Amino acid sequence: MRANDLVAGLCVAGLMLPEGVAYAGIAGLAPQHAIFAGIAGCLAYAAAGRSRFAIVSATSSSAAILAATLAALPVSGADRAALAAIVVGMAGVLFLAAAAARLGGLTGFISRPVLRGFALGIAVTIILHQLPIITGVALPASGIFAFCLALVRSAPAWHIASIATGVAAFVLLVALRRYPAIPGAFIVLVAGIAVARWLGLQDHGVAVVGAVDTALAWPSLPRLGWGDYSRLAQFTLPLVLILFAESWGTIRTMALRHDDAVDANRELAALGIANLVSALVQGMPVGAGFSAGSASEAAGSTSRMTGVIAAIGLILLILFAMPLIAMLPEPVLAAVVIAALIHALDPAPILRLWRLDRDQFVALGAAGGVLVLGVLNGMLLAIALSLAALIQRLSTPRVARLGRLEGSRDYVDVARHADAIAPPRIAIWRPTAPLFFANADRMFGLVVAGTRADPAIRAVVLSLEESYDLDSTALDALIEFDDEMARIGLRVQLARLHDRARDLIVAAGKIDLGQRSSYSVDDAICAVEAAMSGQEIKA
């Protein structure tokens, strides 16, 4: 174990405690359920996961869904906690089933711009929801715009002592970041407790954590019918989706920053095991939260031992420091969460996409979707935008006419290379995207129009290197194109045709077209010239 992991683990433990208290409050559970979940999640993930930055504990999004789930059933008290454990256990089973079915490949539909936008959106969301804690006002949960408006309107009721406490803690955290070897979050929490006792902050209206019951009770099943349990199952699927969306977004984003290798199926299994262990200790749903992961990354974590140290730190805190933790000011907790996320507000990744003029609207859509629609719906919107952008690029037809570079056998776009020379009487066309049902007809329409525009053309070479395979629509469009060219007396020769596409053409009964195919553009030109020479001799 390296010193960096020790420091990072202590910093993360200092963050997980306040986050756990806050997330348990969102779910309507006692704080110990989030604390036990953090301990179980960190230890289980360290054994089964692969990300060195992921800290698997309770998250704000899953806490909100768990609150909605528990509110849908008539339970309270100990039954409420037991019901939550059942939900967490069912989530763990679903994660393991998804891993066994190798569904991790679906994460390929979550592009990097989506991840970057997701990271920005969720960071802004979490930070905004810490502000009422710092200002000392209670705001109802609502949409982001209504929430911000309510926060501004509550300004006359802002509590000065709470704001001063939170701002002081935040400034101290930022100052301590200059010294990476120092566990800044842990020091600020200790300082917050000391100042609260010394100045009597609670007497001045500053909210504190209060007593936390850390007794571990054996789980018991509430008396519910099968109908109630089936309703739980209906809520569990969105819980799993949001946990994986948030977790994979965090894990993949940080892996990309540091060139780490992660496997989606492995992470599904690790999350499944972590949730099952959390259910055994009556903990909350766990996932790789962005704020804790960011704190681990910022503190210089080098291995999964950071999560183990964080879990040990939490255990020591609940064993020896719970009376002191009860005095911890809540604005200090909020300041720790905000400080852990500040670096995630860096707009540089989005600005880079803007400079490249690629996928910037997908990233902004992901960020805006998370802010306006929530984590799950925002991620789904971003994925939809990413797929729409892909389809738009593929379905927008563009065909390049090729010519040969002098002194070589290389064929390039004549519109981009002035020194490329098109062979006489032969038009060489290359679709710049794979042919499929949405673009095939329009693509061949452009080839026909370009060919007809030059009366000197006697043959067409169609280079299909972009099309590894053809769907039935693209196949029919290719056959119709060949027939049309034959009607006007032009020979079609296919170049760089993949074997899979050639087999399909032959299976469709177009054996002649399959035979009129070459493995290179240069071979196709030679075949066309030989055929035209033979026709001229016969003539």
N, C-alpha and C positions, 0 to 999 in steps of 0.2 A: 504494500500500500504506500502510495506517495503522499507527501505532505499536502499537495494540492487537493487530493481527494478528502483528506481530513478536514481541511479548511472549508472546502466546498460542501461537505456533508453537514458541518456545523451551521454554515450559512443557510442551507436548505432546511435543516431542522428548525431554525429560527423563523423561517418563512412558512413552513408547513403547519406549525401550531396556529398562528393567527388565521391562516387560510381555512384550516379545518374548523375552527370555531365559527367562522363566517359562513362556510358552506353548510355546516350542520344547521345553522339558523335558517338558511334558505329552505332546506328540506323539512324543517320543523322537527328536528331530532336533537337530542342532547349532544354536546360537543364531543363526548367520548367516542361516539360512533364514527366520527370523521377522523379522530386521532388514531383509533384502532385500525381503521381502514388504511391510513397512511403507513403505519408500521407494517401491516400485513402486505400491502401492495408493494412497498419498496423491497422487502425481503424476497417476496415471490418473484418479482420482476428481475431482481439481481441474479436469481438462479436460472430463470428461463429466457429472459430477454437479451437483446444485443446492443441497444443504444447506451452509450456511456453518459448521456445527458438526461435521458428520460427519468423523471421522478413520478412514479405511479402512486397516486393518492386521489382523494376526493376532488372533483372539479366543479366549477360553478354551473356549467351547463347540465351535467348529469344530476346535480343537486336540484335544479329547477324541474327536470322531468320527474325525478323521484318525488318531489313535493306534489306535482300534479297527479301522480299515480296514487299516492297515499290519500290524497284528498278525494279521490273517486270512490273510496271504500270507507264504510263506517267503522273505523277503528281508532283507538287512541291509546296513549300510555305505552305499556310494555308490548301490547299487541302491535302497535305502530312500528316499533323497532324490529319485532320479529317479522312483520310483513316486509319491511325494507330488506331484511336479510334474505328472504325468499326471492325477492326481485333480483337482488345482487347475484344469488346463486344461479337463477335462471339465465341471467346475462352471461355469467361465466360459461354455462353449458353451451349457449349459442355461439360464443366466441370460439370455443373448442370445436364445435361442429363446423363452423366456417373455415377454421384452419384445416380440419380433416378433409374438407371438400376443396381445398386449395383455392379459396375465393380471394386470396390476397392479390391475385392478378388484376382484380377490378380496380385496384389503386392506380393502375396505369392510366386510368381516365382522369386522374387528378394531376394536372400538369404543374410545372414549377411556378408559373405565374399565378396559378390558383393558390398554391401554397404560400407564396409571398403575400398575396392579397389577404388570405386567410389569417396569416400571422399578424398583419397590420390591423385588420378588423377586430380580431379577438383581443388584441392588446388594448385598443381604444375602448372596447366594451368593458373589459375588466377594470381599467383605470377609472372610467366614468362612474362605475358603480361603487368605487371606493370613496368618491368625493362626499356623498352624504355622511359617511362615517366621520370624515375629517371635519365637516362643517357642523356636525352634531344635530342634523335634522333627519327625520324619518320620512322617506318618500315611497309611495306605492310603486310596485313593479309595473312597468308599462313600456310602450315602445320608446325607441331611443329619442325621438324628437320630443314626445310628451315628457319624457324623463328629464331631458336637458331644460325644457321650459319650466318644469316644476322646480328644478334645482335653482334656476335663476330667480324665480318668483319667491322662493323661500329665503332669499338673501337677508331680509330684515330679521329673520329668526336664527341666522347663523350664530353659532356659539363661539365666542372669541377665544376662550380658553382651549377649546377642542382644536380650533384652527391653529393656534400657536403651538400646541403640543405636536400636532401632525406635521406642521411645517418644520419645526425644530428637528424632529426625527428624520424627516426627509433630507434636510440639509446635512445632517451628520452622516447619513448613509452615503450621500454623494461624495462628501469629503473623504470618507474612509475607503472609497473605491480607488483612491490613489495608491493604496497599500494592499495589493491582492492577497498577501499572506495573512491579513487580519480578517477574521470572520465578522464583517461589518453588521450583518443582520442580527447575529447573536448578541453583539455588543450593544446595539441599539435597543434590543428588547430588554436586556439587563438594565441599561441606563433608564429606560422608560419605567420599569418597575421601581427603581431607586428614587427617581424624581417623583413618581406618583405617591410613594410613601412619605417622602420628605416634605413635599408641598401640599399633600392632601388633595390631589387633583379631583378625587371623587367628590369631595365636599364642595368643590367649585363647579360641579355639574359635568365633569368629563366622564364619559362612559368607560367602564372597565369590563374585563372579561367575566369576572365573577367566578364562583366556585364551580369546579368541574368534577363530576362523579366518575371516577375511573375504575369502578368495580366491574369486573367482567362476569356477566351472567350467562348461564347456559341458555341457548336459544330454545324457544318453545313455539309451537305452531298455534296461531290464533284460530278460533272456531269460525271458519268460513266455509261456504258451500263451493261446489265445483264451478258454479257460475262466476263467483268472485275470483277464483284462481284463473279462470280463462280470461277474465278482464285484465288480470295482472300480466298474462302472456302478451296481450295486445299492446300493453305499454312497454314491455321489455324490448321488443324489436326496435322502436325508435331510440330507446336508451342505448342499445348496442350500437346503432348507427351513429349516434352523436358521439359516443365515447370513442369509437374507432376513427371518426372524422377528425375529432379534436386531437386524439393521440397520434394518429398517423401524420396529421398536419404538423404537429410539434416534432415528432421523431424525424420525419423526412426533411423538414426544413433545416434542422440542426445538422443532420447528416450531410446535406448538400453543402453547408457552410464549411464543413471540416473534412470533406471527402471520405466520410465514413461509409461503410457498407452495412445496409440493413435489409432484411427480408420481410415482406409484408405478411407472409404466412407464419413466419416465426413470431412476429409481433402479435398476430391474432391469438396464437396459442399462449403466449406469455400473458396477454391481457386476460384470457380465459382463466388461467391458473390463478392470477392475482385476484380476480373477482371471486373465485371459489373460496380462496383463503380468507378474503375479507368477509364473505358471508358467514364463515365458521365463527368469526369473532364478532358477529353482528355489526359489521362495518358498513359503510356506504359504498356505492359504486365507485370504482377507481379507474383512472385512466392517466395518460401522460399529459398532465396539465401544462399549459404554456408558460405560466408565470414561474412555477417551480423549476421547470426545465431551463428557462432562461436564467434563473438564479444559479443553477448548477453550471451552465455554460459560462456565465459571467465570472464565476468564481474559479474557473480553470479546471473543471473536472477532467480526469484522464481515464477513468474506468467506472464500472458499475459499483465499485466499492463506495462511491459517493452516496448511493442510495442506502447501502448497508449502514454507513456511518450516520446518515440522517435518521434511519429507523432506530438505531441505538441511542442517538441523541434524544429522540422523542420518548423512548422508554425511560431514560434517566430523568427527563423532565417530569414525567407523570409520577415517577417513584419518589423523587426528592424535592421537586420544586412546585408542586401544584398550589400550595397556599400562596406562594409568591406570584405565580402566574395569574391567580385570581385578581391581583392588583394591577395587572398589565392594562394600560390605557388602550382602548380600541383605535383611536386615531394613530397611535404608533403602529399598530398592526396594519392599518390601511397604508401608511407611509412605506412600510416594508414591501407590501405587494406592489405599490406604484413604482418604487425604485427598481424592483426586479424586472419591470416591463418597459422602462424608459428607452432602453436601447432598441427595443422592438419597434419603436416609432420612427426609426431611421427611414426616410423616404428614398434613400439611394437606390435600392433594388427596383422600385417603381420608376424612378427617373431614368434609370438605365434602359428599361423597356421602352420608355418614351423616346429616348435618343435613337434606339434601334428601330422604332416604329413597328414593333412587333408585340402583340399580346398585351399591350398596356391596358386596354379596356377590359380584358379578361381579369387582370389583376385588380383593377379598380372595381369591377363588378363583384369579385370575391370579397373585397374589403367592405364595399357598400352593402352587399347581401348579408354578411355577418352582422353588420351594425343595425340594419333595418329589419331583417327577417329572423335573426338568431343564428346560432352556429350551424345547426343541421340544415335548415332551409337555405341559409346563405351559402353553405358548401355545395348543396345540390344546384343552386342557381349558378354558381361559378363553374361547376362541371358542365352544366348545360351550355353556358356561354363558351366554354372551351371547345366542346363538341361542335357547336354552331360555327365557331370560327374555323375549325378544321373543315367542316362540310363546305363552308363558303369558299375556302381556298381551293378545295378539290373540285367543286362544281363550277367554278369560274373558269371557262375554257381559255386556254392559251396554247397556241401551237407555234413552234419555232421552225423556221426554214433553215436547213443546214447547208454549209459549204465546207470544202476541205481547205485546211491551212496549207500554204505552199510548202513543199518539201516534206510533207508528212502524210500520214493516213488518218489524221485526226479530223473529225467533223464537228463543227461548232456553229452556233447561232450567227447567221450572217448579219443580223441586226446589231449585234454587239461586237463583232469582229470584222473590221473593214477589210482585212487582208484575207478573209475567207472567200473562196471562189466556188460558186455553185456549178456543178457539171452541166454541160449543154444538154438541153432537151429533157433533163431529168429534174424533178422537184423532190427534194428530200425533206420530209416533214417529221417532226418529233413532238408529240403531245408532252407537255411539261408536268403532267400529273397522271396518276394511274387512271385508266379508263374504268368507269363504273356507271351504274344506271343513271346517275344524276348529271353526268357530263358527256357521255359518249355521243349522243346525237348532235349536240352543239359542237363538240370537238371535230367530228367528221364534217359537219357543215362548214366549219372554218377551212378545213383542208380542201373541200370541194370548191369553195369560193376562191381560195388562193390559187388553186390549180387552173380553174377556168379563166382567171384574170391574165394568164400568160399563154397566148395561143401557141407558142413554140414548144410547150411541154408535150412530150410523147409518152412519158412513163412517170410513175410515182413510187418513191421508196418511202415506206412508213416505218419509222424506227420506234419500237414499242418497248424499250428497255425499262420504262417506268411501270409497266403493267406485268406484274408477276403472274397474275391470274385474271380471268375475265368472268363477270357474272353473265347471266343469260341475256340481259338487255344490251350490255356492251358487245357480246358475241354477235347478236343479231344486227347491231349497228355496223359492226365491222363487215359482216357478210353483205349487207345492203350497200355499203360503201364500195366494196369490190365489184358488185354487180353494176352499180352506177358508172364506175370508171370504165368497165368493160363495154357498156352501151355507147360511150362516147369515144371508144377506141383507144383507151389508155391502159397500159399494163400496170398492175400493182405488185410490188415486191416488198415483202415484210423483212425487216432487219431487227436483229437482236431480240428475236422472239423467244420467250422462255418456253422450255419444254412443256410445262403444265398448260400454257395457253395453246401451244401447237396441238397437244393431245385433244384439247377441247374442240378446236377447229376441225380436226379430222373426225372426231366423234359426231360432229354436227353434219357430216357428209360433205364438207368442203375440202376434199382431199387435195384437189389442185391448188387451192390457196395455201394449204399446209406445206405443199411441195415448193411453192414460191416463197420460201422464207430462208433467211441467211442468219448466220451467227454474228456477223458484223456488218456495218454500213458499207465498208469497202467491198466486201464480198457481194452485197446486194447490188452495188453499182456495177460490178463486173458482170453479174448475172443479167442485169437489165441491158447493158451494152451488148452482150452476146446475143440476147434475144432480139434486140432491135437490128443488129447486123444480119441475123438470119432472116428476119422479115424483109429487109432491104434486098438481100440476095435473091429471095424468092420473087420479090416484086420485079 
